[in-house]
Amino acid sequence: MTNVVEIFLPLDTRTGRPIDLEVIEGIVKGLADRFGGATAYTREPAEGLWKRAMSIERDRIIMVEVLVNDVDESWWHDYRRKLENELEQDKVLIRITPCRVI
């Protein structure tokens, strides 16, 4: 079965410092090399709003998608931790959805 893996990449560190474009491009290229392709939605960063305590926080993100047949959950778990460290994040969201290709 084909699965769509969506990686929600932040464009700023947790302290608000912008992440270098080369870092984001390197992540996308690495995914494309490993999985045979990757699509990065980069035209307009999405903006996430979420409430923490008494304030509203904003995240600027882009989404990167890859298609995989088999999901190696251990690899994706380790990869998420690597991204969290590299991008200085508390959490990076990776979502995997089964997909029927027609």
FIMILUM-877488 format. One line per field, with one value per residue (C-alpha): residue number from 1; x, y, z. Coordinates in pm, 1 decimal. Example, Ala and Ser with C-alpha at 12.3 -4.5 7.8 and 13.67 -1.06 7.14 Angstrom:
2
resi	c(1,2)
px	c(1230.0,1367.0)
py	c(-450.0,-106.0)
pz	c(780.0,714.0)
//
This chain:
102
resi	c(1,2,3,4,5,6,7,8,9,10,11,12,13,14,15,16,17,18,19,20,21,22,23,24,25,26,27,28,29,30,31,32,33,34,35,36,37,38,39,40,41,42,43,44,45,46,47,48,49,50,51,52,53,54,55,56,57,58,59,60,61,62,63,64,65,66,67,68,69,70,71,72,73,74,75,76,77,78,79,80,81,82,83,84,85,86,87,88,89,90,91,92,93,94,95,96,97,98,99,100,101,102)
px	c(0.0,118.0,143.4,174.1,422.3,377.5,652.2,556.6,884.8,912.6,1079.4,1187.7,1353.9,1164.2,1328.8,1207.5,1534.9,1473.6,1611.6,1851.3,1693.7,1990.1,1897.4,1538.7,1659.5,1901.3,1619.8,1402.9,1693.3,1778.9,1419.5,1412.4,1737.5,1614.8,1260.4,1297.0,1113.1,975.9,734.5,784.9,500.3,707.1,523.0,353.8,443.9,144.2,83.9,-16.9,-177.6,-197.6,-275.6,-17.6,-107.4,-241.3,-83.8,-129.1,182.8,248.0,445.3,552.4,579.1,607.1,494.3,704.0,544.6,697.8,531.8,641.9,518.6,646.6,653.4,962.8,826.9,1158.3,1336.5,1068.9,1078.3,1457.4,1428.9,1172.6,1410.2,1694.7,1480.5,1376.1,1742.1,1859.1,1573.2,1569.2,1208.0,1014.8,818.2,812.1,492.2,519.9,187.5,149.2,-171.8,-254.4,-329.5,-487.0,-334.5,-574.5)
py	c(0.0,350.3,600.4,977.1,1109.9,1479.0,1660.8,1998.8,2191.6,2508.4,2809.6,2954.5,2807.1,2797.5,3131.1,3293.2,3289.5,3215.2,2881.9,2913.7,2826.1,2596.5,2385.5,2341.9,2266.4,2007.2,1832.7,1819.4,1693.8,1428.2,1302.2,1300.4,1104.0,847.6,800.0,879.7,1209.7,1477.5,1764.7,2082.5,2331.3,2649.1,2928.2,3070.1,2953.2,2826.7,2989.1,2786.1,2948.9,2778.3,2884.7,2841.7,2969.4,3320.6,3394.8,3294.0,3158.3,3158.4,2910.9,2961.9,2622.8,2452.3,2099.7,1836.1,1515.9,1186.1,863.6,537.1,182.3,54.4,267.1,213.6,370.1,341.0,533.7,804.4,836.9,884.1,1123.5,1335.8,1363.5,1459.5,1735.4,1860.6,1894.7,2042.5,2293.4,2371.9,2261.0,2106.8,1899.1,1845.6,1692.5,1401.6,1259.7,933.7,860.5,548.3,640.6,446.1,548.2,518.2)
pz	c(0.0,-75.6,208.4,197.2,451.7,532.6,718.5,861.2,852.8,1058.4,902.1,1237.9,1546.1,1874.3,1962.8,1638.8,1443.9,1073.6,953.7,659.7,325.8,253.4,557.0,432.3,79.1,218.7,405.2,91.3,-121.7,136.9,135.0,-246.2,-256.7,-2.5,-134.5,-503.8,-485.8,-256.6,-303.6,-102.0,-83.6,-54.8,-237.7,69.3,415.4,605.1,938.8,1240.4,1541.8,1875.6,2226.7,2499.4,2843.6,2789.2,2451.9,2089.3,1921.9,1549.2,1342.3,980.9,812.9,480.3,410.1,238.5,104.9,8.5,-103.8,55.4,18.3,350.6,664.3,876.9,1196.0,1376.7,1099.3,1092.7,1472.7,1464.4,1169.8,1356.3,1653.6,1418.7,1266.3,1610.4,1711.0,1380.7,1358.0,1732.5,1786.1,2071.2,1818.3,1444.0,1310.1,1068.9,952.9,760.0,570.1,370.2,10.9,-273.2,-604.3,-899.0)
//
